[in-house]
């Protein structure tokens, strides 16, 4: 079992150190850091790549292009999920309107295959 701090709502567990109820972590904790991403290597959700490094026993894999249509991003405010294209096109949650951190776009290559 992986060590984790988890928030559990709508059957989604988000793993990583010190996660709040809206998926903010010790690495990214601004008011806009309310997205968790699915790691396909372990089919688990993490607030960020550094949280994966902190608790997983393997490298983070990117979501392959063939899986971009599957749930890949989780809004920490309302727990709605988004596919890769939906998430990359959004500056806020399509379900609840919670604003997302625009700086996260700089890390997209760590999570999603082009």
PEJO-V447058 format. One record per backbone hydrogen bond with DSSP energy under -1.0 kcal/mol. NH is the residue of the N-H (numbers start at 0). CO is the residue of the C=O. Records with the same first field share a line. If there is no record, write none. Layout:
BEGIN
NH: CO, CO
END
This chain:
BEGIN
4: 15
8: 11
11: 8
13: 6
14: 44
19: 23
22: 19
24: 27
25: 16
32: 29
33: 31
35: 73
36: 45
37: 71
38: 43
41: 38
42: 38
43: 38
45: 36
51: 47
52: 48
53: 49
54: 50
55: 51
62: 110
66: 63
67: 64
69: 66
71: 81
72: 81
73: 35
74: 79
75: 33
78: 74
81: 72
83: 67
86: 82
87: 83
88: 84
89: 86
92: 97
96: 92
99: 90
100: 31
103: 100
104: 101
105: 102
106: 103
107: 104
109: 106
110: 107
111: 107
112: 62
END
